[in-house]
Structures are given as structure tokens and as C-alpha cells.
Amino acid sequence: MSAAPVIADSGEAQGRLHLRSMRLEDVARVAAIDQRAYDFPWSAGIFTDCLRAGYTAMVLEEAGAVIGYAIFASGAHEAHLLNVCVVPERQGEGCGRRLVKRVLDLSRWQRCERIFLEVRPTNVRAIALYRDLGFNEIAERPRYYPAHGGAREDAVVMALELMLSD
């Protein structure tokens, strides 16, 4: 895995919004966002493990408050978007798009040729965003996600070609 470039941006293009690297002290705030946004959120321990494993993780801040985050892993010329989330009251405003576009930029910088993700088929807003950014549906993972009542929900696997091999 190559070293990641600086994640932070000036925030000028988006007014008061600012991207920066996620730190261990952000884990509680990020986990709280997940709790509010998802029926089956990640635990604080999962976020901590991602940081300790060296995954690229970023937060989107507004006036010092974390309002979203993204985490991805890269290696062997591929990237995997593991999780992206925005506080529910800010969804639909372009915050998620900004996070995913930064993940794509960083993946290209790390010379990844493609990026993958899984998404619930019921998450139609996320699927629309990913399609708009150029992702294609390539497979389905049966019974991938937990669902209510002990059931499982399939995952749609999507991919985006970032660059051609040399």
C-alpha cells in the first residue's frame, strides 16, 4: 500500500465544509453518525480497527462538527470503499458525493485501477449517486447484510474503472 496524500482540503470550494483525515479521537463522533443513519451501524471498535489497520479514513467537518466520513482500503492496484455516511439531516446536499469523489481521487493517486463497493439494493439514493459517478453493477452478494428479524439482505456489488493498466 502506498502512502496516502494529504486528505485535507481548504474547504473554500464548499464554503464551511472541510475534509481531513480521521483520527482516533473522531471515532465516537463517527460511530454516533453511523448509529443515527443506519439500522445496523458499525461499532466504535470497527472504526478503530480500520484506523489501526491503516485504511484511508476521512471526515467531513462543518464549523468543527463532523457531519460525514468515508473509509476505504487499497492494495494490489484495487480500492474498496468500505463505508461512507453523512448525518441524516445533511443527506441529499452533496456531502456524500464530495466524500466519494475524494475517495476516487485518492484511489487514483494510489494508482488503483478500479474501485469496488457493496450497497444494499434498498439504498436507492446511494445507488443513484454511485451510478452518477460512473459505477456499474457487476454482481450480487447473497445474504450479505443483516436485516430485521434475523433475515439477511443481498448486496449489490458495484465497480468503477479508474485507470487502464500500463
Phi and psi restraints in degrees (value plus and minus 20) as a CYANA .aco file:
   2 SER   PHI    -102.8   -62.8
   2 SER   PSI     137.2   177.2
   3 ALA   PHI     -85.0   -45.0
   3 ALA   PSI     121.2   161.2
   4 ALA   PHI    -100.8   -60.8
   4 ALA   PSI     126.1   166.1
   5 PRO   PHI     -92.5   -52.5
   5 PRO   PSI     155.1   195.1
   6 VAL   PHI     -84.5   -44.5
   6 VAL   PSI     109.2   149.2
   7 ILE   PHI    -102.5   -62.5
   7 ILE   PSI     -54.3   -14.3
   8 ALA   PHI     -77.4   -37.4
   8 ALA   PSI     127.4   167.4
   9 ASP   PHI    -147.5  -107.5
   9 ASP   PSI     151.3   191.3
  10 SER   PHI     -94.2   -54.2
  10 SER   PSI     -42.4    -2.4
  11 GLY   PHI      58.8    98.8
  11 GLY   PSI     -25.9    14.1
  12 GLU   PHI     -84.4   -44.4
  12 GLU   PSI     -58.0   -18.0
  13 ALA   PHI     -87.5   -47.5
  13 ALA   PSI     -44.3    -4.3
  14 GLN   PHI    -135.0   -95.0
  14 GLN   PSI       5.3    45.3
  15 GLY   PHI      51.9    91.9
  15 GLY   PSI    -138.5   -98.5
  16 ARG   PHI    -108.4   -68.4
  16 ARG   PSI     -23.5    16.5
  17 LEU   PHI     -97.1   -57.1
  17 LEU   PSI     121.7   161.7
  18 HIS   PHI    -164.9  -124.9
  18 HIS   PSI     110.8   150.8
  19 LEU   PHI    -116.3   -76.3
  19 LEU   PSI     119.7   159.7
  20 ARG   PHI    -172.2  -132.2
  20 ARG   PSI     147.5   187.5
  21 SER   PHI     -85.3   -45.3
  21 SER   PSI     121.0   161.0
  22 MET   PHI     -94.0   -54.0
  22 MET   PSI     121.5   161.5
  23 ARG   PHI    -139.7   -99.7
  23 ARG   PSI     144.0   184.0
  24 LEU   PHI     -76.1   -36.1
  24 LEU   PSI     -55.8   -15.8
  25 GLU   PHI     -90.1   -50.1
  25 GLU   PSI     -28.4    11.6
  26 ASP   PHI    -107.9   -67.9
  26 ASP   PSI     -33.4     6.6
  27 VAL   PHI     -76.1   -36.1
  27 VAL   PSI     -65.6   -25.6
  28 ALA   PHI     -81.4   -41.4
  28 ALA   PSI     -61.9   -21.9
  29 ARG   PHI     -87.6   -47.6
  29 ARG   PSI     -60.7   -20.7
  30 VAL   PHI     -87.1   -47.1
  30 VAL   PSI     -63.4   -23.4
  31 ALA   PHI     -83.0   -43.0
  31 ALA   PSI     -55.4   -15.4
  32 ALA   PHI     -85.6   -45.6
  32 ALA   PSI     -58.2   -18.2
  33 ILE   PHI     -81.9   -41.9
  33 ILE   PSI     -66.2   -26.2
  34 ASP   PHI     -79.4   -39.4
  34 ASP   PSI     -62.1   -22.1
  35 GLN   PHI     -79.6   -39.6
  35 GLN   PSI     -59.5   -19.5
  36 ARG   PHI     -96.1   -56.1
  36 ARG   PSI     -51.1   -11.1
  37 ALA   PHI    -114.3   -74.3
  37 ALA   PSI     -46.0    -6.0
  38 TYR   PHI    -142.9  -102.9
  38 TYR   PSI     126.7   166.7
  39 ASP   PHI     -91.3   -51.3
  39 ASP   PSI     -48.1    -8.1
  40 PHE   PHI    -147.9  -107.9
  40 PHE   PSI      54.5    94.5
  41 PRO   PHI     -95.3   -55.3
  41 PRO   PSI     140.4   180.4
  42 TRP   PHI     -91.8   -51.8
  42 TRP   PSI     131.7   171.7
  43 SER   PHI    -104.3   -64.3
  43 SER   PSI     143.0   183.0
  44 ALA   PHI     -78.4   -38.4
  44 ALA   PSI     -54.7   -14.7
  45 GLY   PHI     -82.5   -42.5
  45 GLY   PSI     -56.6   -16.6
  46 ILE   PHI     -85.5   -45.5
  46 ILE   PSI     -63.3   -23.3
  47 PHE   PHI     -82.6   -42.6
  47 PHE   PSI     -62.4   -22.4
  48 THR   PHI     -81.2   -41.2
  48 THR   PSI     -64.6   -24.6
  49 ASP   PHI     -80.2   -40.2
  49 ASP   PSI     -59.6   -19.6
  50 CYS   PHI     -81.7   -41.7
  50 CYS   PSI     -63.5   -23.5
  51 LEU   PHI     -86.0   -46.0
  51 LEU   PSI     -64.0   -24.0
  52 ARG   PHI     -87.3   -47.3
  52 ARG   PSI     -48.5    -8.5
  53 ALA   PHI     -97.3   -57.3
  53 ALA   PSI     -29.4    10.6
  54 GLY   PHI      67.9   107.9
  54 GLY   PSI      -5.3    34.7
  55 TYR   PHI     -85.7   -45.7
  55 TYR   PSI     132.0   172.0
  56 THR   PHI     -99.3   -59.3
  56 THR   PSI     102.5   142.5
  57 ALA   PHI    -154.5  -114.5
  57 ALA   PSI     118.8   158.8
  58 MET   PHI    -158.8  -118.8
  58 MET   PSI     136.1   176.1
  59 VAL   PHI    -141.6  -101.6
  59 VAL   PSI     131.2   171.2
  60 LEU   PHI    -127.3   -87.3
  60 LEU   PSI     102.6   142.6
  61 GLU   PHI    -133.1   -93.1
  61 GLU   PSI     131.4   171.4
  62 GLU   PHI    -156.4  -116.4
  62 GLU   PSI      99.9   139.9
  63 ALA   PHI      31.5    71.5
  63 ALA   PSI      20.1    60.1
  64 GLY   PHI      63.1   103.1
  64 GLY   PSI     -25.7    14.3
  65 ALA   PHI    -118.0   -78.0
  65 ALA   PSI     112.6   152.6
  66 VAL   PHI     -95.4   -55.4
  66 VAL   PSI     103.1   143.1
  67 ILE   PHI    -136.8   -96.8
  67 ILE   PSI     -25.2    14.8
  68 GLY   PHI    -190.8  -150.8
  68 GLY   PSI     149.9   189.9
  69 TYR   PHI    -177.3  -137.3
  69 TYR   PSI     143.9   183.9
  70 ALA   PHI    -167.0  -127.0
  70 ALA   PSI     125.6   165.6
  71 ILE   PHI    -156.2  -116.2
  71 ILE   PSI     112.5   152.5
  72 PHE   PHI    -163.0  -123.0
  72 PHE   PSI     137.6   177.6
  73 ALA   PHI    -137.6   -97.6
  73 ALA   PSI     129.0   169.0
  74 SER   PHI    -161.5  -121.5
  74 SER   PSI     132.5   172.5
  75 GLY   PHI     149.9   189.9
  75 GLY   PSI     135.7   175.7
  76 ALA   PHI      32.6    72.6
  76 ALA   PSI      18.5    58.5
  77 HIS   PHI      46.8    86.8
  77 HIS   PSI      -1.3    38.7
  78 GLU   PHI    -151.4  -111.4
  78 GLU   PSI     134.5   174.5
  79 ALA   PHI    -145.6  -105.6
  79 ALA   PSI     135.9   175.9
  80 HIS   PHI    -155.9  -115.9
  80 HIS   PSI      94.9   134.9
  81 LEU   PHI     -94.3   -54.3
  81 LEU   PSI      90.3   130.3
  82 LEU   PHI    -105.2   -65.2
  82 LEU   PSI     -58.8   -18.8
  83 ASN   PHI    -184.2  -144.2
  83 ASN   PSI     122.1   162.1
  84 VAL   PHI    -166.7  -126.7
  84 VAL   PSI     117.8   157.8
  85 CYS   PHI    -177.1  -137.1
  85 CYS   PSI     127.8   167.8
  86 VAL   PHI    -150.0  -110.0
  86 VAL   PSI     124.2   164.2
  87 VAL   PHI     -72.4   -32.4
  87 VAL   PSI     121.2   161.2
  88 PRO   PHI     -73.6   -33.6
  88 PRO   PSI     -58.9   -18.9
  89 GLU   PHI     -91.7   -51.7
  89 GLU   PSI     -30.8     9.2
  90 ARG   PHI    -130.0   -90.0
  90 ARG   PSI     -19.0    21.0
  91 GLN   PHI     -87.2   -47.2
  91 GLN   PSI     125.9   165.9
  92 GLY   PHI      66.6   106.6
  92 GLY   PSI     -15.6    24.4
  93 GLU   PHI    -125.3   -85.3
  93 GLU   PSI     -16.0    24.0
  94 GLY   PHI      77.2   117.2
  94 GLY   PSI     -20.6    19.4
  95 CYS   PHI     -86.3   -46.3
  95 CYS   PSI     -64.5   -24.5
  96 GLY   PHI     -83.0   -43.0
  96 GLY   PSI     -60.4   -20.4
  97 ARG   PHI     -79.9   -39.9
  97 ARG   PSI     -63.8   -23.8
  98 ARG   PHI     -82.0   -42.0
  98 ARG   PSI     -63.0   -23.0
  99 LEU   PHI     -83.2   -43.2
  99 LEU   PSI     -67.8   -27.8
 100 VAL   PHI     -85.9   -45.9
 100 VAL   PSI     -59.8   -19.8
 101 LYS   PHI     -82.4   -42.4
 101 LYS   PSI     -56.4   -16.4
 102 ARG   PHI     -88.6   -48.6
 102 ARG   PSI     -57.6   -17.6
 103 VAL   PHI     -80.4   -40.4
 103 VAL   PSI     -63.1   -23.1
 104 LEU   PHI     -83.0   -43.0
 104 LEU   PSI     -64.0   -24.0
 105 ASP   PHI     -79.7   -39.7
 105 ASP   PSI     -66.3   -26.3
 106 LEU   PHI     -87.0   -47.0
 106 LEU   PSI     -56.0   -16.0
 107 SER   PHI     -84.0   -44.0
 107 SER   PSI     -61.7   -21.7
 108 ARG   PHI     -84.4   -44.4
 108 ARG   PSI     -62.0   -22.0
 109 TRP   PHI     -79.9   -39.9
 109 TRP   PSI     -54.9   -14.9
 110 GLN   PHI    -102.8   -62.8
 110 GLN   PSI     -11.7    28.3
 111 ARG   PHI      44.3    84.3
 111 ARG   PSI      11.1    51.1
 112 CYS   PHI     -94.5   -54.5
 112 CYS   PSI     120.4   160.4
 113 GLU   PHI    -108.9   -68.9
 113 GLU   PSI     -46.0    -6.0
 114 ARG   PHI    -173.1  -133.1
 114 ARG   PSI     141.3   181.3
 115 ILE   PHI    -152.4  -112.4
 115 ILE   PSI     121.4   161.4
 116 PHE   PHI    -138.4   -98.4
 116 PHE   PSI     139.7   179.7
 117 LEU   PHI    -177.5  -137.5
 117 LEU   PSI     140.5   180.5
 118 GLU   PHI    -137.3   -97.3
 118 GLU   PSI     125.2   165.2
 119 VAL   PHI    -166.4  -126.4
 119 VAL   PSI     124.9   164.9
 120 ARG   PHI     -86.1   -46.1
 120 ARG   PSI     117.2   157.2
 121 PRO   PHI     -82.8   -42.8
 121 PRO   PSI     -41.0    -1.0
 122 THR   PHI    -100.1   -60.1
 122 THR   PSI     -30.0    10.0
 123 ASN   PHI    -109.4   -69.4
 123 ASN   PSI      51.7    91.7
 124 VAL   PHI     -86.0   -46.0
 124 VAL   PSI     -52.8   -12.8
 125 ARG   PHI     -85.7   -45.7
 125 ARG   PSI     -62.6   -22.6
 126 ALA   PHI     -86.2   -46.2
 126 ALA   PSI     -63.0   -23.0
 127 ILE   PHI     -80.3   -40.3
 127 ILE   PSI     -62.2   -22.2
 128 ALA   PHI     -81.8   -41.8
 128 ALA   PSI     -62.1   -22.1
 129 LEU   PHI     -81.5   -41.5
 129 LEU   PSI     -69.2   -29.2
 130 TYR   PHI     -82.0   -42.0
 130 TYR   PSI     -61.8   -21.8
 131 ARG   PHI     -82.0   -42.0
 131 ARG   PSI     -62.6   -22.6
 132 ASP   PHI     -82.3   -42.3
 132 ASP   PSI     -50.8   -10.8
 133 LEU   PHI    -105.5   -65.5
 133 LEU   PSI     -20.2    19.8
 134 GLY   PHI      85.6   125.6
 134 GLY   PSI     -18.7    21.3
 135 PHE   PHI     -90.2   -50.2
 135 PHE   PSI     129.1   169.1
 136 ASN   PHI    -141.9  -101.9
 136 ASN   PSI     126.9   166.9
 137 GLU   PHI     -95.9   -55.9
 137 GLU   PSI     106.5   146.5
 138 ILE   PHI    -139.9   -99.9
 138 ILE   PSI     -36.4     3.6
 139 ALA   PHI    -187.9  -147.9
 139 ALA   PSI     158.1   198.1
 140 GLU   PHI    -153.6  -113.6
 140 GLU   PSI     118.1   158.1
 141 ARG   PHI    -127.2   -87.2
 141 ARG   PSI      88.2   128.2
 142 PRO   PHI     -84.5   -44.5
 142 PRO   PSI     118.4   158.4
 143 ARG   PHI      34.4    74.4
 143 ARG   PSI      20.2    60.2
 144 TYR   PHI     -98.9   -58.9
 144 TYR   PSI     -62.8   -22.8
 145 TYR   PHI    -123.0   -83.0
 145 TYR   PSI     126.9   166.9
 146 PRO   PHI     -88.5   -48.5
 146 PRO   PSI     130.6   170.6
 147 ALA   PHI    -157.1  -117.1
 147 ALA   PSI     149.8   189.8
 148 HIS   PHI     -84.4   -44.4
 148 HIS   PSI     130.2   170.2
 149 GLY   PHI      52.7    92.7
 149 GLY   PSI       0.0    40.0
 150 GLY   PHI      59.7    99.7
 150 GLY   PSI     -18.1    21.9
 151 ALA   PHI     -95.7   -55.7
 151 ALA   PSI     154.8   194.8
 152 ARG   PHI    -147.9  -107.9
 152 ARG   PSI     128.5   168.5
 153 GLU   PHI    -135.1   -95.1
 153 GLU   PSI     120.3   160.3
 154 ASP   PHI     -86.8   -46.8
 154 ASP   PSI     144.4   184.4
 155 ALA   PHI    -138.7   -98.7
 155 ALA   PSI     121.2   161.2
 156 VAL   PHI    -109.5   -69.5
 156 VAL   PSI     105.8   145.8
 157 VAL   PHI    -115.6   -75.6
 157 VAL   PSI     107.5   147.5
 158 MET   PHI    -143.0  -103.0
 158 MET   PSI     133.4   173.4
 159 ALA   PHI    -163.5  -123.5
 159 ALA   PSI     135.2   175.2
 160 LEU   PHI    -156.8  -116.8
 160 LEU   PSI     107.4   147.4
 161 GLU   PHI     -97.9   -57.9
 161 GLU   PSI     104.0   144.0
 162 LEU   PHI    -116.0   -76.0
 162 LEU   PSI     -58.6   -18.6
 163 MET   PHI    -178.5  -138.5
 163 MET   PSI     135.3   175.3
 164 LEU   PHI    -104.6   -64.6
 164 LEU   PSI     130.5   170.5
 165 SER   PHI     -84.3   -44.3
 165 SER   PSI     131.0   171.0
